[in-house]
């Protein structure tokens, strides 16, 4: 009987050991972030912040030209950017989108451009709408979008097409509407004005836009009656009071994107300039 008890205890102990052993099924899932336009000024900063957060196992970028050239790489971000997976592809190529989007947990789009009204609407609007549709199709959980502080500030239906950057803001508005419809509870929209910080140039020289942005932001927001007068000017007032640093833009987006589901559900989904700035204060 004593021998049988010892055998039973031994068997139970063995079972407990097996149950406690780690398995592949118990391992945490890989978290993947894809940045559309990640080789650009804002995109590189988003990739850097995502790497620095330690919350993503894979950070990748999709853009027409893929990896940024040495001259167009922000030198202070270079070590982080070496860890990014760079994908080359046309944002309007659906099959390429499906290939690159597959497996991503979250996507952040910085896609936008300047030019004619039709061109700006197509790049700022249509390309992002198509990207959102594909993200839904392949099962991407969250989608973030870098928009503009001017969105919602004037009536596009009644505004003249000669309004400054009309196509740019119409495109951004179109993309926002599509995102809120497709990702009602799982979107993040940041609406900065002029984004200042250290920016690479084709000559390989870093230009510090903060030398313009920081003093201008102070004059436009911190000088009482003068600031109020500037802010009262249509279009100019919004742009002048909405300047933010690129560090604030990247931190506001990434810190929100990495939140766990419960915290994300209660987080602010539309970040205006005053909200964006708080992430680096």
C-alpha positions in Angstrom: 0.0 0.0 0.0 2.9 2.4 0.9 4.5 1.6 -2.4 1.2 2.4 -4.3 0.9 5.7 -2.4 4.5 6.6 -3.4 3.7 5.7 -7.0 0.5 7.9 -6.9 2.4 10.9 -5.4 5.1 10.5 -8.1 2.6 10.4 -10.9 0.8 13.5 -9.6 4.1 15.4 -9.2 5.0 14.5 -12.8 1.7 15.8 -14.1 2.1 19.1 -12.2 5.6 19.6 -13.7 4.3 19.0 -17.2 1.4 21.4 -16.7 3.7 24.2 -15.4 6.2 23.8 -18.3 6.1 26.7 -20.8 4.6 26.0 -24.2 4.5 27.9 -27.5 0.8 28.5 -27.1 1.4 30.3 -23.8 4.0 32.6 -25.3 2.9 36.2 -25.9 1.9 37.1 -29.4 4.2 39.1 -31.6 3.1 42.7 -31.9 3.6 44.3 -35.3 3.3 48.0 -36.3 3.4 49.2 -39.9 4.0 52.9 -40.7 2.8 54.1 -44.1 5.3 56.7 -45.3 7.8 55.7 -42.6 10.8 56.9 -44.5 9.5 60.6 -44.3 10.2 63.2 -41.7 7.2 62.4 -39.4 7.3 58.7 -40.4 10.9 58.2 -39.2 10.0 59.8 -35.9 7.1 57.4 -35.5 9.3 54.4 -36.3 11.8 55.6 -33.7 9.2 56.1 -31.0 7.7 52.7 -31.7 11.1 51.0 -31.4 12.0 53.0 -28.3 8.7 52.1 -26.6 9.7 48.4 -26.6 6.1 47.5 -27.2 6.5 46.2 -30.7 8.4 43.2 -31.8 8.4 44.3 -35.4 8.2 47.9 -36.7 8.0 48.2 -40.5 7.4 50.9 -43.1 5.8 50.9 -46.5 6.6 53.7 -49.0 7.3 54.1 -52.7 11.0 54.3 -52.2 11.5 51.9 -49.3 14.5 52.6 -47.1 15.5 56.3 -46.8 18.8 57.3 -48.3 21.7 58.1 -46.1 21.2 61.8 -46.8 17.5 61.7 -45.9 17.9 59.7 -42.7 17.6 61.7 -39.5 21.0 61.2 -37.9 19.8 61.3 -34.3 17.3 58.5 -35.1 19.7 56.4 -37.2 20.3 53.6 -34.6 16.5 53.0 -34.2 15.9 53.1 -37.9 18.3 50.3 -38.5 15.8 48.1 -36.7 13.0 48.9 -39.0 11.8 46.6 -41.8 11.6 48.7 -45.0 9.1 47.7 -47.7 8.9 49.3 -51.1 5.5 49.5 -52.7 2.9 51.8 -54.3 0.1 52.7 -51.9 -2.4 52.4 -54.8 -1.3 48.8 -55.5 -4.0 46.7 -53.7 -2.1 43.4 -54.0 1.0 44.9 -52.6 -1.0 46.5 -49.8 -2.5 43.1 -48.9 0.9 41.5 -48.9 2.6 44.1 -46.6 -0.4 44.8 -44.4 -0.9 41.1 -43.6 0.0 40.3 -40.0 0.1 43.9 -38.8 -1.6 44.6 -35.5 -1.7 48.4 -36.0 -1.1 50.7 -38.9 -0.3 54.4 -38.8 -0.5 56.5 -42.0 1.5 59.7 -42.6 0.7 59.6 -46.3 0.1 63.1 -47.8 1.6 65.4 -50.4 1.3 69.0 -51.8 0.5 69.9 -55.4 -2.6 70.6 -57.4 -6.0 70.2 -55.7 -6.7 67.0 -57.5 -3.3 65.6 -56.7 -3.5 66.5 -53.0 -7.0 65.0 -52.7 -5.9 61.8 -54.3 -2.8 61.4 -52.1 -4.1 62.7 -48.8 -7.5 61.3 -49.3 -8.0 58.4 -51.7 -4.7 56.6 -50.9 -5.6 56.6 -47.2 -9.2 55.5 -47.9 -7.9 52.5 -49.9 -5.3 51.7 -47.2 -8.1 51.7 -44.5 -10.2 49.4 -46.7 -7.3 46.9 -47.0 -6.5 47.1 -43.4 -10.1 46.1 -42.5 -9.9 43.3 -45.1 -6.7 41.7 -43.7 -7.7 42.1 -40.0 -5.6 45.0 -38.8 -6.8 45.8 -35.3 -6.0 49.6 -35.0 -5.4 52.4 -37.4 -3.8 55.8 -36.7 -3.7 58.8 -39.0 -1.7 62.0 -39.0 -4.2 64.6 -40.2 -4.2 68.4 -40.0 -5.3 71.1 -37.5 -7.3 72.7 -40.3 -9.7 69.8 -40.7 -13.2 70.8 -39.5 -12.3 74.5 -39.4 -14.1 75.5 -42.5 -17.0 74.2 -44.7 -15.5 72.4 -47.6 -18.8 72.3 -49.4 -19.1 76.1 -49.5 -15.4 76.9 -49.7 -13.9 78.0 -53.0 -11.4 75.6 -54.6 -9.0 78.6 -54.6 -8.9 78.4 -50.8 -5.2 77.7 -49.7 -4.5 73.9 -50.0 -8.1 73.2 -50.6 -7.4 69.7 -52.0 -5.0 68.9 -49.1 -7.7 69.5 -46.5 -10.4 67.9 -48.5 -8.3 64.8 -48.8 -7.5 64.7 -45.1 -11.2 65.1 -44.3 -12.1 62.3 -46.6 -9.5 60.0 -44.9 -10.7 60.9 -41.4 -14.4 60.2 -42.3 -13.4 56.8 -43.8 -11.3 55.9 -40.7 -14.0 56.8 -38.2 -16.5 54.8 -40.2 -14.3 51.7 -40.5 -12.5 51.8 -37.1 -15.2 53.5 -34.9 -13.6 52.4 -31.6 -10.1 51.6 -32.8 -8.8 54.7 -34.5 -6.4 57.4 -33.5 -6.3 60.8 -35.3 -3.7 63.5 -34.5 -4.4 67.0 -35.9 -1.1 69.0 -35.8 -0.4 72.3 -37.5 3.1 73.0 -38.6 5.4 70.3 -37.3 8.8 71.5 -36.2 12.0 69.7 -35.2 15.2 68.4 -36.8 14.6 67.5 -40.4 17.0 65.9 -42.9 17.5 67.5 -46.4 18.7 66.0 -49.7 22.1 67.6 -49.1 22.6 65.5 -46.0 22.3 68.5 -43.7 19.9 68.5 -40.8 17.7 71.6 -40.6 16.3 72.5 -37.2 12.7 73.7 -37.9 12.4 74.4 -34.2 14.3 77.6 -34.7 11.2 78.8 -36.6 8.5 76.8 -34.9 9.3 77.4 -31.2 9.5 81.3 -31.4 6.5 81.4 -33.7 4.5 79.2 -31.4 5.4 81.5 -28.4 4.3 84.6 -30.3 1.1 83.1 -31.5 0.0 81.6 -28.2 1.8 83.3 -25.3 1.7 87.0 -26.0 -1.8 88.0 -24.9 -3.6 90.5 -27.1 -1.1 90.0 -30.0 -1.6 86.3 -29.9 -5.4 86.7 -29.9 -5.2 89.1 -32.8 -3.1 86.6 -34.8 -5.4 83.7 -33.9 -8.5 85.7 -35.1 -7.2 85.7 -38.7 -9.0 83.0 -40.8 -6.8 80.1 -41.7 -3.6 81.8 -40.5 -4.9 81.9 -36.9 -5.5 78.2 -36.8 -2.1 77.3 -38.4 -0.3 79.8 -36.1 -1.8 78.4 -32.9 -1.4 74.8 -33.9 2.3 74.4 -34.3 3.7 71.3 -32.4 7.0 69.6 -32.2 7.6 66.4 -34.1 8.5 64.8 -30.7 5.1 65.6 -29.4 3.4 64.2 -32.5 5.3 60.9 -32.4 4.8 60.4 -28.6 1.1 61.2 -28.7 0.5 58.7 -31.5 2.7 55.9 -30.2 1.8 56.2 -26.5 -1.9 56.0 -27.4 -1.4 53.2 -30.0 0.3 50.8 -27.5 -2.4 51.1 -24.8 -4.0 47.8 -23.7 -7.6 47.3 -24.9 -9.3 48.6 -21.7 -7.2 51.7 -21.5 -7.4 52.3 -25.2 -11.2 52.2 -25.0 -11.2 55.1 -22.6 -8.4 57.1 -24.4 -9.0 60.2 -26.4 -9.2 59.2 -30.1 -8.9 62.7 -31.6 -5.8 64.5 -30.5 -5.8 68.3 -31.2 -2.6 70.4 -30.8 -3.3 71.2 -27.1 -3.6 67.4 -26.5 -0.6 66.5 -28.6 1.7 69.0 -26.7 0.9 67.4 -23.3 2.8 64.2 -24.2 6.1 65.9 -24.0 5.4 68.4 -21.2 
